[in-house]
Amino acid sequence: MQIKPISDHILIEPVKGEEKSRGGILLPETAEKERSEQGKVIAVGPGKKDKTGKIIPMEIKAGDIVLFAKYGPTEIKVDNKEYLVAKEEDILAILE
């Protein structure tokens, strides 16, 4: 199944954090982990419409690695794979 975001929404694949603690201890799969704040953009919508109906193009493109607000995006699961859907305003930065 393909997901095509609409408006100013962005489909993000979260980047998994390190599997080690700061002290170097390997964390098991069952360990409680924080939600990622970084991910790879898989798809973007066309952009948000202004008051006149003109589409404002997105600054973010597929393939970008982005930082986002921790609890801004919505989690979804498609074909047993986890994704995040965020609005463009939830993106804090593009990593280069």
ZAPADO-949607 format. One line per field, with one value per residue (C-alpha): x, y, z; residue number from 1; chain. Coordinates in Angstrom, 1 decimal, always signed. Example, Ala and Ser with C-alpha at 12.3 -4.5 7.8 and 13.67 -1.06 7.14 Angstrom:
2
u	c(+12.3, +13.7)
v	c(-4.5, -1.1)
w	c(+7.8, +7.1)
k	c(1, 2)
c	c(A, A)
This chain:
96
u	c(+0.0, +1.3, +0.6, +0.2, +0.0, -2.4, -2.1, +1.0, +1.4, +4.6, +5.1, +8.2, +10.0, +11.4, +15.1, +15.8, +18.1, +21.1, +20.5, +23.0, +22.8, +25.2, +27.2, +27.6, +25.1, +23.2, +19.4, +17.1, +14.1, +11.7, +13.4, +11.2, +12.5, +11.8, +10.1, +12.5, +12.7, +14.4, +13.3, +13.6, +10.9, +9.2, +6.6, +5.2, +1.9, +1.7, +1.5, -0.9, -3.4, -3.3, -6.5, -6.7, -6.4, -2.8, -0.7, +2.3, +5.0, +6.7, +10.3, +10.8, +11.2, +11.3, +14.7, +15.4, +16.4, +14.4, +14.1, +10.6, +8.7, +8.6, +4.9, +3.8, +3.5, +0.7, +1.9, +0.4, +1.1, +0.9, +1.8, +3.4, +5.7, +5.6, +5.4, +4.7, +2.5, +3.4, +2.4, +5.1, +4.9, +5.9, +9.3, +12.0, +15.0, +16.4, +19.7, +22.4)
v	c(+0.0, +3.5, +6.5, +9.9, +12.8, +15.6, +19.4, +20.2, +16.7, +14.8, +11.0, +10.2, +6.9, +7.3, +6.8, +4.2, +5.5, +3.7, +0.4, +1.3, +3.4, +6.3, +4.0, +1.5, -1.1, -2.8, -2.3, -5.3, -5.0, -4.9, -1.8, +1.3, +3.7, +7.3, +8.2, +9.3, +13.0, +12.3, +10.6, +10.2, +11.9, +9.3, +11.5, +15.0, +16.6, +19.3, +22.1, +24.3, +26.6, +30.3, +32.5, +32.9, +29.1, +29.2, +26.3, +27.3, +24.7, +22.6, +23.4, +19.7, +17.0, +13.2, +11.8, +14.7, +13.8, +16.0, +16.8, +17.2, +18.0, +14.8, +14.6, +16.6, +13.8, +11.1, +7.5, +5.1, +1.5, +0.3, -3.2, -3.8, -0.8, +2.2, +5.7, +9.2, +11.8, +15.4, +18.9, +21.0, +23.3, +20.3, +20.1, +21.9, +21.4, +19.6, +17.8, +18.2)
w	c(+0.0, -0.8, +1.3, -0.3, +2.1, +1.4, +2.0, +4.2, +5.7, +5.7, +6.0, +8.1, +8.8, +12.4, +12.7, +15.5, +18.2, +19.6, +21.3, +24.0, +27.2, +27.7, +29.9, +27.1, +28.3, +25.5, +25.9, +25.3, +22.9, +25.9, +27.4, +27.5, +25.0, +24.2, +21.0, +18.2, +17.3, +14.0, +10.8, +7.1, +4.9, +2.8, +1.1, +1.2, +0.3, -2.3, +0.3, +2.1, +0.3, +1.1, +1.3, -2.4, -3.0, -4.3, -3.1, -1.0, -1.9, +0.8, +1.9, +2.7, +0.1, +0.2, +1.3, +3.8, +7.3, +9.7, +13.4, +14.7, +17.9, +20.0, +20.4, +17.3, +14.7, +14.7, +14.7, +12.1, +11.2, +7.6, +6.5, +10.0, +9.6, +11.8, +10.3, +11.6, +9.9, +10.7, +9.5, +8.0, +11.1, +13.3, +11.5, +13.5, +11.1, +8.1, +8.9, +6.2)
k	c(1, 2, 3, 4, 5, 6, 7, 8, 9, 10, 11, 12, 13, 14, 15, 16, 17, 18, 19, 20, 21, 22, 23, 24, 25, 26, 27, 28, 29, 30, 31, 32, 33, 34, 35, 36, 37, 38, 39, 40, 41, 42, 43, 44, 45, 46, 47, 48, 49, 50, 51, 52, 53, 54, 55, 56, 57, 58, 59, 60, 61, 62, 63, 64, 65, 66, 67, 68, 69, 70, 71, 72, 73, 74, 75, 76, 77, 78, 79, 80, 81, 82, 83, 84, 85, 86, 87, 88, 89, 90, 91, 92, 93, 94, 95, 96)
c	c(A, A, A, A, A, A, A, A, A, A, A, A, A, A, A, A, A, A, A, A, A, A, A, A, A, A, A, A, A, A, A, A, A, A, A, A, A, A, A, A, A, A, A, A, A, A, A, A, A, A, A, A, A, A, A, A, A, A, A, A, A, A, A, A, A, A, A, A, A, A, A, A, A, A, A, A, A, A, A, A, A, A, A, A, A, A, A, A, A, A, A, A, A, A, A, A)
